[in-house]
Amino acid sequence: MLKLLIIFFIVTTFFFLRRALVPAFLGIAIAYILDPYVCWLEKKLSAKRFLCVLLAYLTVAGAFCLLAVGFADIACDHLTAGSLQSIVTSLQAYYEEYKSLIRQLFGISFGQADVVLMVQSLGSGLTKFFIGAVAAMYLLKDKDFFLRLCNKGLHLFLGQKAHGILREIAFSINDVVSAFLRGVFVDSVIVAFLSSLALALIGVDFSVFIGCFAGIANVIPYFGPVIGIIPASLIALAQGGLSKAILAALALFAVQQVESNFIYPRIIGKSTGLHPFFVLISVSAAGAVGGLLWMILAVPLAGIIKVLLEKWAQSQ
């Protein structure tokens, strides 16, 4: 009875504090993603784990800094005060002309109150991400301690037999999620390359960086490529008018079709063992219920549910 009360208390606490615990969940996700790299560094360098964690963080931060510096260099080469003002003026003119259509299609408006809310939301998101990154550092540094703590807790509440079954399920889930992450990385790199190439061929400025953005946005299955079309169309619109914007959108749409029909099913579908139909349904349902974050998590969660159902079927 005491165990049930403790479990009920923990579940209830998580439910009511789920928004406050977002940084903790982010920390767990970041630690899970970086752990293989940290373990590889630890093995290759024979260094203390904390130093390997710091090196992993410095590597990620350095990669983002290189991208930022490269973008700034290209922007300085292509943009002057006059051309920047021209782009802003063009975007404002097109927005005024098509603002009703933009609101209907995307639900986007740029009133003063909307901008304030966007800035506040961005600031809140960055704060949560920073706290999550710090939490991930502690999780990575003291990985063995937290694993022992989880094992003791599970063994205490579930008993030896149930604990063994849960460990087996956890290993199966880890295989699915790690394979999914590797597949997403490969898929995103391919999309970034194809998008950059397509935009460069039609002469859109910042094609490499727009392509990288499209690759990152591609993490969201099926809908991510649509998000990647937006900056490409806006820059092409300011650069060469409506015809060039349509051409850029069509180019990225073609990349999206190749990716979704040939690349994604082969890479992601094989990694999770899910049929593309169930992938689409899970992403759509997650987007309707929880928004962007749940859309990103939809496929691995569907893979986890598949593992749980298979284990349950085997036990019957």
Buried (B, 14 or more C-beta within 10 A) or exposed (E): EEEEEEEEEEEEEEEEEEEEBBBBBBBBBBBBBBBEBBBEBBEEEEEEBEEBBBBBBEEBEEEEEEEEEEBEEBEEEEBEEEEEEBBEEBBEEBBEEBEEEBEEEEEEEEEEEEEEEEEEEEEEEEEBBEBBBEBBBBBBBBBEEBEEEEEEEBBEBBEEEEBEEBEEBEEBBEEBBBBBBEBBBBBBEBBBBBBBBBBBEBEBBBBBBBBBBBBBBBBBBBBBBBBBBBBBBBBBBBBBEEEBBEBBBBBBBEBBEBBBEEBBBEBBBEBBBBEBEBBBBBBBBBBEEEEEBBBBBBBBBBBBBBBEEEBEEEEE
